[in-house]
Amino acid sequence: MVVGSILDAVDQALASGPLPSVTELARRANVANSRFAAYLLDLKDAGFIEDTSTLRITAEGRAYLAQYRQWNKIAARVDAPRAPTEDRSESEK
């Protein structure tokens, strides 16, 4: 999930303007700043970003990100609070 969080933070940052600092991206991805650079190298090695300076997301990275976002939508529906159901025995009284 860390990979998806980082790709999502990078994608949103690039869509909204100039790339923010590494510290800001780490904060947005909820990753320790001390680990963020290592994760970026892992993303590059996996072929999800082109390089660690521009953070341009590759087609493979975009495919992973799409799956990550889909999974988050499903997880949000499962975890969404539900309206309390009325107890039948109480309503029949």
N, C-alpha and C positions, 0 to 999 in steps of 0.2 A: 504494500500500500504506500510505502514511502516513495517509490518510484512514481506512482500515479500522482501523489500530492505535489511532488516537485515539478513534474511535467505540467500539471494543471496550473500551478503558480507561475511558471515560466510563460505558458501560453496566454494566460490572462494578462500578465504584465506586458508582453509584447503586443497584445491587441489594444492595450490602452495607452500606448505611447513608448517613450524611450525605456530601455531596460533599466530597472532600478538596481541598487547595489546588491551585492551577494548577501549581505546581512539582511536586507529587506526581503529578498527572495526566500532566504532560509526561514525568516519569521512567517512569511505567508504560507510556506509549506509545512510549518510546524516541525522543523528539523533543527537540531542543534547546529549552530554556526560552525563549530569545530568539525562536524561530520559532513557538512554540505559539500565542500570541495571534493571529498572522496566519493560522494554520491554522484557528483557531476562527471567524474572520471568513469564511474561505473556505467552511467548513461551513455557516455561516448563510446565506451568499449562494447556496449550492447547494441550500438547503432541507433539509439533513440534521439541523440542530438549530434549535430555535425561537428561542433567543437565547443570547448568550455568557455570561450570568450564571447561568442555571439549567441550561444545557446539556441541556435536555429534547430527546431524540431524536425526530424526526418519523417518520411512517409511511414516508416515502421513505428516511430515514436508516436505519430498521430493515430495510428491504428490502436496502439496500446492505450493511448489516452482516451479514445472513444470507448473502448471496452471498460476502462476504469470509471468513466463518467456514467456509463450504463449501469454498472454494478452499484455505484453510489445511489442512483435513482431507485433501484430495486431495494437496496438496504434501507433507504429513507422511508419507503412505503411500509416495509416490514416493521421498522422501529417507530413509525408515526403513532402518536397517541390516538387512541380510539375512544369514541363516545361510550360512556358507560351503558351497558345493556341492562334493561330492567329485568329484575328477577321475576320469573313467571309466578312463583308461589306468592310473592307479594302482590302482584297485580290481580290475582284471582281472588284475593280476600275481600 
